[in-house]
């Protein structure tokens, strides 16, 4: 078996070493393609591989069709919208993610950005504290749970909306479940977004939701930029001088926000949620183990396509 690690944004060397060790123990050959210049490099590299580990790399129809021996692709991370699931399924290629491996890293970033904005971007002027403020968590999966855990350490009250998680589980974590998404926004000084980007969620964070947020509201996005309705975001900025937005990826309207609303936003220069040494290793090692489990035992526990 030949496994390709294809990463424009490379894993840490220690992560690659541990991944290699897992594949060596299984008797697999490992190839590494890092910081590749074009999609053509990837198309050439996939021709003879049986499995792949990727990060944010684009695995589209062309790549999948070029990979004639491919059996499994694992996205080292939670989101998998960079992979063409329909084509993968049509070609009997299993696609998996590694849920939970980056959760603490993303959660720490979310809280860090909240602190940064609450303290006026550390510009020397008086700010506010997170203690005693209400945080609404929009989607209570692996990352949402970690956000709640850390936020409680700051003394925040945590609310959560997630129709796919039982209220009992949320309550058992010491978080308050709400009945609908509108209620979450109405009650939360801070809202932290953890929903995926799909046909139901793209541009779903719109003016109707944002206008419900109380005074001095801050929206925190460590999910995907596509879930934000950007025209409505600009409308909110213009109508509510108290509104602030922080995001782990800059929106398409970033230049407009920067020129018109200084001091009320922060965008990371590139997506940083999973960019820690620990998350880097955890996700890569989990991906390698999942590939071996699938190829050796048919384990499909983390499969995301049908």
Secondary structure, 3 states (H helix, E strand, C coil): CEEEEEECCCCCHHHHHHHHHHHHHHCCEEEEEECCCCHHHHHHHCCCCCEEEECCCCECHHHHHHCCCCCEEEECCCCCCCECHHHHHHCCCEEEECCCCCHHHHHHHHHHHHHHHHCHHHCCCCCCCCCCCEEEEECCCHHHHHHHHHHHHCCCEEEEECCCCCHHHHHHCCCEECCCHHHHHHHCCEEEECCCCCCCCCCCECHHHHCCCCCCCEEEECCCHHHECHHHHHHHHHHCCCCEEEECCCCCCHHHHHHHCCCCEEECCCCCCCCCHHHHHHHHHHHHHHHHHHHHHCCCCCECCC
